[in-house]
């Protein structure tokens, strides 16, 4: 056999070996891709039920087994965090029920509210969730309140207390002193607002309105910009006693 034939035969064998190795690698890659696809599909199925305790099944491949164990630990950690959040929410709901004040967690929308807040509009607390927080404010104060909320969410320095009127089914509305602070709710920034009934201001407003309705309006035509209110004297007004004499 000539040297040329030997070289050709050697090259043929080498080419055959290369083809065999390539075929083996191709089949390995195919098998690996198939295992990865099966693993991925299993992961999607488990993630849908992870909240109820489902976890990744044991894997035959050592590398896949390590990855599955890591994923299961992540699911466990997320489950523990969700339980803590839900427990905190339940604690807030139970505690807020005992408070006469209006208690709301919100951003621009209402995230959580107690019965006192829902009672303003005759709804249940769950029915308030998702509504615009400014819907609870009298129209004359909505722009002010929206601006206050936007600045607080943006981290700007704003007063902690704000006097506003809320709707409550009555034309006069409800004067409250609202105190707000930034908190974290379900992993996002939110605002906790507690509003207390400003009974004194509400009473003064009602008395002033009643007195205006009962007053005689006197217009000074020499000074058109001047308007006088002739309010009837109260029972304890000295003028009343002098008139009686």
Secondary structure as the mmCIF struct_conf table of DSSP 4:
data_model
#
loop_
_struct_conf.conf_type_id
_struct_conf.id
_struct_conf.beg_label_comp_id
_struct_conf.beg_label_asym_id
_struct_conf.beg_label_seq_id
_struct_conf.end_label_comp_id
_struct_conf.end_label_asym_id
_struct_conf.end_label_seq_id
HELX_RH_AL_P HELX_RH_AL_P1 UNK A 3 UNK A 48
TURN_TY1_P TURN_TY1_P1 UNK A 49 UNK A 49
HELX_RH_3T_P HELX_RH_3T_P1 UNK A 50 UNK A 52
TURN_TY1_P TURN_TY1_P2 UNK A 53 UNK A 53
HELX_LH_PP_P HELX_LH_PP_P1 UNK A 56 UNK A 58
BEND BEND1 UNK A 60 UNK A 61
HELX_RH_AL_P HELX_RH_AL_P2 UNK A 62 UNK A 97
TURN_TY1_P TURN_TY1_P3 UNK A 98 UNK A 98
BEND BEND2 UNK A 100 UNK A 101
STRN STRN1 UNK A 102 UNK A 106
BEND BEND3 UNK A 107 UNK A 108
STRN STRN2 UNK A 109 UNK A 109
STRN STRN3 UNK A 110 UNK A 113
HELX_RH_AL_P HELX_RH_AL_P3 UNK A 115 UNK A 118
TURN_TY1_P TURN_TY1_P4 UNK A 119 UNK A 122
HELX_RH_AL_P HELX_RH_AL_P4 UNK A 125 UNK A 128
TURN_TY1_P TURN_TY1_P5 UNK A 129 UNK A 130
BEND BEND4 UNK A 131 UNK A 131
STRN STRN4 UNK A 132 UNK A 132
HELX_RH_3T_P HELX_RH_3T_P2 UNK A 133 UNK A 136
STRN STRN5 UNK A 137 UNK A 137
HELX_RH_AL_P HELX_RH_AL_P5 UNK A 139 UNK A 153
TURN_TY1_P TURN_TY1_P6 UNK A 154 UNK A 155
BEND BEND5 UNK A 160 UNK A 160
STRN STRN6 UNK A 161 UNK A 166
BEND BEND6 UNK A 169 UNK A 170
TURN_TY1_P TURN_TY1_P7 UNK A 171 UNK A 172
STRN STRN7 UNK A 174 UNK A 185
TURN_TY1_P TURN_TY1_P8 UNK A 186 UNK A 187
STRN STRN8 UNK A 188 UNK A 197
HELX_RH_AL_P HELX_RH_AL_P6 UNK A 199 UNK A 214
HELX_LH_PP_P HELX_LH_PP_P2 UNK A 215 UNK A 215
STRN STRN9 UNK A 216 UNK A 219
TURN_TY1_P TURN_TY1_P9 UNK A 221 UNK A 222
BEND BEND7 UNK A 223 UNK A 223
TURN_TY1_P TURN_TY1_P10 UNK A 224 UNK A 225
STRN STRN10 UNK A 227 UNK A 230
HELX_LH_PP_P HELX_LH_PP_P3 UNK A 231 UNK A 234
TURN_TY1_P TURN_TY1_P11 UNK A 235 UNK A 236
HELX_RH_AL_P HELX_RH_AL_P7 UNK A 238 UNK A 244
#
